[in-house]
Amino acid sequence: MQTIDLAIIGSGAAGISAAIYAKRRGLNVKLYERNAEIGGQACNIVLIENFPGFASISGSNLCGNFDAQLRHLDVDVEKGKEVKGINKNGKEFEILFADGARIKSRAVVLATGTEYAKLNVPGESELLGSGVSYCVVCDGAFFAGKRVAVVGAGNSGVSAAIYLSEICREVSIIHNMGEISAEKIYLHRIEKAPNIKIILDSEVAEISGNGNVEKIMIKNKKTNEISEIPVDGVFIYAGLCPNAGLAKHIGVRIDERGYIKIDEHCRTSLPGIFAAGDVCGGLRQFTTAVSRGAIAATSAYEYLRNLKEE
């Protein structure tokens, strides 16, 4: 069984940053991504305007830059390689893959990120791919000239609504709070889009349709009134949930919200296991993910150096 210095699981901004720093330190590092492309949630973002060095860049273009930099550094990246478990074996860790393969690593960085939260309402899972989507970049073009709803009014949801307003006939933003929670820069753009309708203090109670999405039922949280909105598509941006299953599997400490607990050096409760990025909670931004990735890789390097001296 092959043994490497560092296995990085997840190829979002944190995992990529960790891979760059680990490679530059001379570590034998491998980056594993369960999807066919690297980049994590970045791939699904319409426009990024708060990442230093880029006044404006699409998520797909940023991911392309990530990929090019990893290839330039000759980082060993395995796409479509899902990690199913991690076992502690003496001073090493055994990485178990979905395809049955195994590898040993002296240290691990968990950069497994988050996934979109589900509404858990009738029709959501049944109509997934038939009008229900969690990715406007992936599916938005299918709804050109149609009516859609965006559930959630954080930065991601409002950004998605603005993008959809340029191609769709009508866009309804459904938000369960009394005001939009996105940054002010997005609010000015909403005001310039006459086909965006904002519905506050409301939540989706049901998504329905015969084979494809045809309407949603929404409930006003203040009055309990139920109303119907005809739509052809529903894009759900209702928050994020941490992908901390691997951490739980090996016994790494998790906080009450399900995020991996780390110290200022990105060390987890288990020596040799480090974590970085959105799976650790806190301010979930590209800048913090990149920072934590660098810290995690540097801490892993110091850990491995001390391990050799023992």
C-alpha positions in Angstrom: 0.0 0.0 0.0 1.4 3.4 -1.0 2.3 5.8 1.8 2.3 9.6 1.3 3.1 12.5 3.6 -0.2 14.4 3.3 -3.7 13.6 2.0 -5.9 16.6 1.4 -9.6 15.8 1.0 -11.6 18.4 -0.8 -10.6 20.8 -3.5 -12.3 24.0 -2.6 -10.3 27.2 -2.0 -9.0 25.7 1.4 -7.9 22.4 -0.1 -6.2 24.0 -3.0 -4.4 26.5 -0.8 -3.3 23.7 1.4 -2.0 21.7 -1.6 0.0 24.7 -2.9 1.7 25.3 0.4 2.3 21.6 1.1 3.9 21.1 -2.4 6.1 24.2 -2.0 7.3 22.7 1.3 8.4 19.6 -0.5 5.8 17.2 0.9 4.6 14.2 -1.0 1.0 15.4 -1.2 -2.2 14.2 -2.9 -5.4 16.1 -3.4 -8.6 14.1 -3.6 -11.9 15.5 -5.0 -15.1 13.4 -5.2 -16.5 15.4 -8.0 -15.3 15.5 -11.6 -14.0 19.0 -11.3 -12.1 20.9 -8.6 -13.2 24.0 -6.9 -16.0 23.0 -4.6 -18.8 25.5 -4.1 -16.8 28.1 -6.1 -17.9 26.4 -9.3 -21.5 27.2 -8.6 -21.1 31.0 -7.9 -22.2 33.4 -10.6 -19.8 36.2 -9.8 -17.1 36.8 -7.2 -16.2 40.4 -6.4 -14.6 40.2 -3.0 -11.5 38.1 -3.7 -8.3 40.2 -3.7 -6.7 40.5 -7.1 -9.9 40.1 -9.1 -12.3 43.0 -9.4 -14.8 40.5 -10.8 -14.5 36.9 -11.8 -17.0 34.0 -12.3 -16.7 31.0 -10.1 -16.0 28.7 -13.1 -13.2 30.9 -14.3 -11.7 31.1 -10.8 -11.8 27.3 -10.6 -10.1 27.1 -14.0 -7.3 29.3 -12.5 -7.1 26.9 -9.5 -6.7 23.9 -11.8 -4.0 25.6 -13.9 -2.0 26.6 -10.8 -2.1 23.0 -9.5 -0.9 21.7 -12.8 1.8 24.3 -12.9 3.1 23.0 -9.5 2.6 19.4 -10.6 0.3 18.7 -7.6 -1.1 15.2 -7.8 -4.9 15.6 -8.0 -7.3 12.8 -8.2 -10.8 13.9 -9.4 -13.8 11.7 -9.0 -12.1 10.0 -6.0 -14.5 9.8 -3.1 -13.1 9.1 0.4 -15.5 6.9 2.4 -13.5 6.6 5.6 -10.3 7.3 7.5 -8.8 4.9 10.1 -5.9 5.5 12.5 -3.2 2.9 12.1 -0.3 3.6 14.5 1.3 6.9 13.4 -0.3 6.7 10.0 -3.8 7.1 8.6 -5.5 4.7 6.2 -7.6 6.4 3.6 -10.5 4.3 2.3 -12.0 5.1 -1.1 -15.5 4.4 -2.5 -13.9 2.3 -5.3 -12.2 0.0 -2.8 -8.8 1.5 -3.1 -6.7 2.4 0.0 -3.7 4.5 0.7 -1.7 5.4 3.8 -0.9 9.0 4.8 1.1 10.4 7.6 -1.2 13.4 8.0 -4.5 14.5 6.6 -6.2 17.9 5.9 -9.9 17.8 5.9 -11.2 20.5 3.5 -14.6 18.9 2.8 -16.5 22.1 2.8 -20.3 22.3 2.9 -23.3 21.3 0.9 -26.6 23.2 0.2 -29.2 22.8 2.9 -32.5 21.4 1.9 -35.9 22.8 2.7 -37.3 19.3 3.4 -40.7 20.2 2.0 -43.1 18.1 -0.1 -42.0 18.0 -3.8 -38.4 19.1 -3.2 -36.8 15.7 -3.7 -39.4 14.4 -6.1 -38.9 17.3 -8.5 -35.2 17.6 -8.2 -33.8 18.0 -11.7 -37.3 18.7 -13.0 -37.4 22.3 -11.9 -35.8 22.1 -8.5 -32.1 23.1 -8.4 -29.4 24.2 -6.0 -27.2 25.6 -8.7 -28.1 28.6 -10.9 -24.9 28.3 -12.9 -25.7 24.7 -13.8 -29.4 25.1 -14.6 -30.3 28.7 -14.9 -30.2 28.7 -18.8 -32.9 26.1 -18.9 -35.4 28.7 -17.6 -34.9 31.5 -20.1 -38.1 33.4 -20.5 -39.8 31.6 -17.7 -40.9 32.3 -14.1 -38.7 31.1 -11.3 -38.4 31.4 -7.5 -35.2 31.8 -5.5 -35.4 30.6 -1.9 -33.0 32.5 0.4 -31.8 36.1 0.4 -28.2 35.8 1.5 -25.4 36.8 -0.9 -25.6 33.5 -2.9 -29.4 33.7 -3.3 -29.6 37.3 -4.2 -26.7 37.0 -6.7 -28.5 34.0 -8.3 -31.7 36.1 -8.5 -29.9 38.9 -10.2 -28.4 36.5 -12.7 -31.8 34.9 -13.4 -33.5 38.3 -13.8 -31.4 38.9 -17.0 -32.8 35.8 -18.7 -36.1 35.0 -17.0 -39.4 36.7 -17.3 -40.1 36.9 -13.6 -38.0 36.1 -10.5 -39.5 35.8 -7.0 -37.2 35.9 -4.0 -38.7 34.0 -1.0 -37.0 34.8 2.3 -38.0 33.7 5.8 -36.8 36.9 7.5 -38.1 40.5 7.5 -35.3 41.9 5.5 -32.8 40.9 2.9 -29.6 39.6 4.5 -27.3 40.0 1.5 -24.6 42.8 1.3 -25.8 46.2 0.4 -24.1 46.2 -3.0 -26.6 43.5 -4.1 -29.6 45.5 -2.9 -28.8 48.3 -5.3 -28.7 45.8 -8.1 -32.1 44.3 -7.1 -33.6 47.8 -7.3 -32.6 48.1 -10.9 -34.2 44.8 -11.9 -38.0 45.4 -12.4 -38.8 41.7 -12.8 -37.6 40.8 -9.3 -40.2 40.5 -6.7 -39.2 40.1 -3.0 -41.5 38.2 -0.6 -40.3 38.5 3.0 -41.3 36.7 6.3 -42.4 33.7 4.2 -41.3 30.2 3.7 -41.9 27.6 1.1 -44.4 25.0 2.3 -44.7 22.8 -0.8 -43.3 22.5 -4.4 -45.7 20.8 -6.8 -46.2 20.0 -10.4 -47.1 17.1 -12.8 -43.6 15.8 -13.8 -42.1 19.3 -13.7 -42.4 22.2 -11.2 -45.6 24.2 -11.8 -46.1 26.1 -8.6 -45.0 26.7 -5.0 -47.1 27.2 -1.9 -45.7 29.7 0.5 -46.7 30.5 4.1 -46.5 33.9 5.6 -44.8 33.5 9.0 -46.7 36.4 10.6 -50.2 35.7 9.4 -50.0 32.0 8.6 -51.7 32.8 5.3 -50.9 30.3 2.5 -50.6 31.6 -1.0 -49.7 30.1 -4.4 -47.1 31.3 -6.9 -47.0 29.8 -10.3 -43.3 29.1 -11.3 -41.4 26.9 -13.7 -38.3 26.5 -11.5 -37.2 26.8 -7.9 -33.6 27.6 -7.0 -32.8 26.8 -3.3 -30.2 28.8 -1.4 -31.4 28.2 2.1 -28.0 27.9 3.8 -25.2 25.4 4.0 -24.5 22.3 6.1 -21.0 21.1 6.9 -19.6 17.9 5.3 -18.1 16.6 8.5 -18.9 12.9 8.1 -15.3 11.9 7.7 -14.3 13.8 10.8 -17.0 12.1 12.8 -16.0 8.7 11.4 -12.5 9.0 12.8 -13.5 10.7 16.1 -12.5 14.3 15.5 -14.3 16.7 17.8 -17.3 18.5 16.3 -19.1 21.5 17.7 -22.9 21.8 18.4 -23.6 23.0 14.9 -21.8 20.1 13.2 -18.6 22.0 12.2 -15.1 20.6 12.9 -13.4 22.2 15.9 -9.9 23.6 15.2 -7.4 25.7 17.1 -5.5 28.7 15.7 -3.1 26.3 13.9 -6.0 24.4 12.2 -5.3 21.4 14.3 -8.2 19.1 15.2 -8.6 17.1 18.4 -6.8 14.2 16.8 -3.0 14.7 16.2 -2.2 14.4 12.5 -5.6 15.5 11.4 -6.0 19.1 10.3 -9.0 21.0 8.9 -9.6 24.1 6.9 -12.3 26.0 5.1 -16.1 26.1 5.4 -16.3 22.8 7.2 -14.8 24.6 10.2 -17.5 27.2 10.3 -16.9 30.9 11.2 -16.7 33.4 8.4 -17.2 31.3 5.2 -15.4 33.3 2.6 -12.7 32.6 0.0 -10.2 34.7 1.8 -10.6 32.9 5.1 -10.6 29.5 3.3 -7.4 30.3 1.6 -5.9 31.5 4.8 -6.9 28.4 6.7 -5.6 26.2 4.0 -2.2 27.7 4.2 -2.2 27.4 8.0 -3.3 23.8 7.9 -0.6 22.8 5.4 2.1 24.6 7.4 1.0 23.0 10.6 1.0 19.6 8.9 4.5 20.2 7.7 5.6 21.0 11.3 3.8 18.0 12.6 5.5 15.7 10.1 8.9 17.2 10.8 8.5 16.5 14.5 7.3 13.0 13.7 10.5 12.2 12.0 12.5 13.5 14.9 10.8 11.2 17.4 
